[in-house]
Amino acid sequence: MKRTGAALIAFSLAISAGSALAAGPHAPGPFDQVIINNETGELRADASVATRSREQVRAELAQAAREGRLIADNATGETFGQRYPDRYAHIASRRDAG
């Protein structure tokens, strides 16, 4: 009985490991190549996505935080700039002027 259980477990592990290796190191998924339009906030999939470094992504995140473009309320989609317009007034005035 113990041998049968151990053999069944070993067989199950071998099958699951084989299928995981067959998929490769990373199987492409639906969210691998998504572009976010910074002006409208819409998402779209694109096969020709330019790769960015971690530092570039961090710089974009820091700029979005400074400009109040980060989401403050997930339920409504309200940004920090919309919630606290007085804190981001200098950014809005620069956009209107330029």
C-alpha positions as a Markdown table, in Angstrom:
| # | Residue | x | y | z |
|---|---|---|---|---|
| 1 | Met | 0.0 | 0.0 | 0.0 |
| 2 | Lys | 2.8 | 2.4 | 0.9 |
| 3 | Arg | 4.6 | 1.6 | -2.3 |
| 4 | Thr | 1.5 | 2.2 | -4.4 |
| 5 | Gly | 0.9 | 5.6 | -2.8 |
| 6 | Ala | 4.6 | 6.6 | -3.2 |
| 7 | Ala | 4.6 | 5.5 | -6.8 |
| 8 | Leu | 1.4 | 7.4 | -7.5 |
| 9 | Ile | 2.8 | 10.6 | -6.0 |
| 10 | Ala | 6.1 | 10.2 | -8.0 |
| 11 | Phe | 4.1 | 9.7 | -11.2 |
| 12 | Ser | 1.9 | 12.7 | -10.5 |
| 13 | Leu | 5.0 | 14.9 | -9.9 |
| 14 | Ala | 6.7 | 13.7 | -13.0 |
| 15 | Ile | 3.7 | 14.5 | -15.2 |
| 16 | Ser | 3.2 | 18.0 | -13.7 |
| 17 | Ala | 6.9 | 18.8 | -14.0 |
| 18 | Gly | 7.0 | 17.6 | -17.6 |
| 19 | Ser | 4.1 | 19.8 | -18.6 |
| 20 | Ala | 5.6 | 22.8 | -16.8 |
| 21 | Leu | 8.9 | 22.3 | -18.7 |
| 22 | Ala | 7.1 | 21.9 | -22.0 |
| 23 | Ala | 5.6 | 25.4 | -21.7 |
| 24 | Gly | 9.1 | 26.9 | -21.6 |
| 25 | Pro | 10.5 | 29.4 | -19.1 |
| 26 | His | 7.6 | 31.8 | -19.7 |
| 27 | Ala | 4.5 | 31.1 | -21.7 |
| 28 | Pro | 3.2 | 34.4 | -23.2 |
| 29 | Gly | 0.0 | 35.6 | -21.6 |
| 30 | Pro | -2.7 | 38.1 | -22.4 |
| 31 | Phe | -1.1 | 40.9 | -20.4 |
| 32 | Asp | 2.5 | 40.5 | -21.6 |
| 33 | Gln | 2.3 | 43.4 | -24.0 |
| 34 | Val | -0.1 | 46.1 | -22.9 |
| 35 | Ile | 0.3 | 49.8 | -23.6 |
| 36 | Ile | -1.2 | 52.4 | -21.4 |
| 37 | Asn | -2.1 | 55.7 | -23.0 |
| 38 | Asn | -1.0 | 58.3 | -20.5 |
| 39 | Glu | -3.3 | 61.0 | -21.8 |
| 40 | Thr | -6.5 | 58.9 | -21.8 |
| 41 | Gly | -5.6 | 56.1 | -19.5 |
| 42 | Glu | -6.9 | 53.4 | -21.9 |
| 43 | Leu | -5.2 | 50.1 | -22.2 |
| 44 | Arg | -4.5 | 48.3 | -25.5 |
| 45 | Ala | -2.6 | 45.2 | -26.5 |
| 46 | Asp | 0.2 | 45.7 | -29.0 |
| 47 | Ala | 2.7 | 43.3 | -30.5 |
| 48 | Ser | 5.3 | 46.0 | -31.1 |
| 49 | Val | 5.9 | 47.1 | -27.5 |
| 50 | Ala | 9.2 | 48.8 | -26.9 |
| 51 | Thr | 11.0 | 47.4 | -23.9 |
| 52 | Arg | 11.9 | 49.8 | -21.1 |
| 53 | Ser | 14.5 | 49.4 | -18.3 |
| 54 | Arg | 13.5 | 49.3 | -14.6 |
| 55 | Glu | 15.0 | 52.7 | -14.2 |
| 56 | Gln | 12.8 | 54.1 | -17.0 |
| 57 | Val | 9.7 | 52.6 | -15.4 |
| 58 | Arg | 10.7 | 53.9 | -12.0 |
| 59 | Ala | 11.2 | 57.4 | -13.5 |
| 60 | Glu | 7.8 | 57.3 | -15.2 |
| 61 | Leu | 6.2 | 56.2 | -11.9 |
| 62 | Ala | 7.9 | 59.1 | -10.0 |
| 63 | Gln | 6.8 | 61.6 | -12.7 |
| 64 | Ala | 3.2 | 60.3 | -12.5 |
| 65 | Ala | 3.3 | 60.7 | -8.7 |
| 66 | Arg | 4.6 | 64.3 | -9.0 |
| 67 | Glu | 1.9 | 65.1 | -11.5 |
| 68 | Gly | -1.0 | 63.5 | -9.5 |
| 69 | Arg | -1.8 | 60.9 | -12.2 |
| 70 | Leu | -1.7 | 57.9 | -9.8 |
| 71 | Ile | -5.1 | 56.4 | -8.9 |
| 72 | Ala | -6.4 | 57.5 | -5.5 |
| 73 | Asp | -9.7 | 55.5 | -5.5 |
| 74 | Asn | -9.9 | 52.3 | -7.4 |
| 75 | Ala | -13.7 | 52.2 | -7.3 |
| 76 | Thr | -14.1 | 55.5 | -9.1 |
| 77 | Gly | -10.8 | 55.8 | -10.9 |
| 78 | Glu | -10.2 | 59.2 | -9.4 |
| 79 | Thr | -6.6 | 60.3 | -9.4 |
| 80 | Phe | -4.7 | 62.2 | -6.7 |
| 81 | Gly | -4.7 | 65.3 | -8.9 |
| 82 | Gln | -8.5 | 65.2 | -9.1 |
| 83 | Arg | -8.9 | 64.5 | -5.4 |
| 84 | Tyr | -6.4 | 67.2 | -4.3 |
| 85 | Pro | -6.3 | 69.8 | -7.1 |
| 86 | Asp | -4.6 | 72.4 | -4.8 |
| 87 | Arg | -1.6 | 70.1 | -4.4 |
| 88 | Tyr | -1.1 | 69.7 | -8.1 |
| 89 | Ala | -2.1 | 73.2 | -9.3 |
| 90 | His | 1.4 | 74.0 | -10.5 |
| 91 | Ile | 1.2 | 71.0 | -12.9 |
| 92 | Ala | -2.2 | 72.0 | -14.2 |
| 93 | Ser | -1.1 | 75.5 | -14.9 |
| 94 | Arg | 2.0 | 74.3 | -16.8 |
| 95 | Arg | -0.2 | 72.0 | -19.0 |
| 96 | Asp | -2.7 | 74.9 | -19.7 |
| 97 | Ala | 0.2 | 77.3 | -20.6 |
| 98 | Gly | 2.0 | 74.9 | -22.9 |
